[in-house]
Amino acid sequence: MKNIDNPSEKIIIALDGMDKNYVFKLLEKIPEIVWVKVGLELFVSEGPEILSMLRDKGKKIFLDLKFHDIPTTVAKTCFAASQTGAEFISLHTCAGMKALKMANEAAQEGAAKVNLMPPKLLGITILTSWTSESFSSDLLINQSIDQRVKHLAKIASNSGLGGCVCSPKEVQFLRKAYPQSFELITPGIRPLGSDVNDQSRVSDASEAIRMGASKLVIGRAITQSNDPGHMFKSFCDKVIV
């Protein structure tokens, strides 16, 4: 693998569990941050205006609201979301191929309407909180997580999506199947030996990049540390191969 020129481009900071005041204090402390993830917590508490505020700060946005509904609703939602200027937008791949294709087309149209570059839609595969045991017992799915992730990633690719979200445990076999242009975004990144919190299928940053991850979503390990700037730099050092 070739060296990474700008390692900060590989890290998406998850702005979870904080209000906008904390968000902008964090960005002041770490001006090197390029990418931020706006999830349900921040979006619901602060509203769509937070996206404009982050864009004004020059940040690239992963709008991670995980849309999942009938095809028409998903498509109309992506049409609107594409006009926020977010570079990545997530939706559940298990909404089905019809919904994904309609959403992708709608996102292209929505961005064009306001003269923006179209976002890349990312298909959520299996959330990192699932274990093999809970996946089988709670959902009664007679298939391993790896098998299901492969299937959902194929649906995302065949629907024209720009990539998918998967745990670092699935990155290696997906990268062998898909080119670098197909984004593999991996949450569940933790320093070795740290608390995994509510996530199960986790890995450290160096391994995830080595296995083929496009970008790493990192939240609490940086945002709740005693020295966020130092932690951000340490993760940047880990993604340099």
Secondary structure, DSSP 8 states (H G I E B T S, - for coil): ----S-GGGGEEEE--S--HHHHHHHHHH-TT--EEEEEHHHHHHH-THHHHHHHHTT-EEEEEEEE-S-HHHHHHHHHHHGGGT-SEEEEEGGG-HHHHHHHHHHHHHHHHHTT----EEEEE-S-TT--HHHHHHHH---S-HHHHHHHHHHHHHHTT-SEEE--TTSHHHHHHHS-TTSEEEE--B--TTS--TT--S-B-HHHHHHHT-SEEEE-HHHHTSS-HHHHHHHHHHHT--
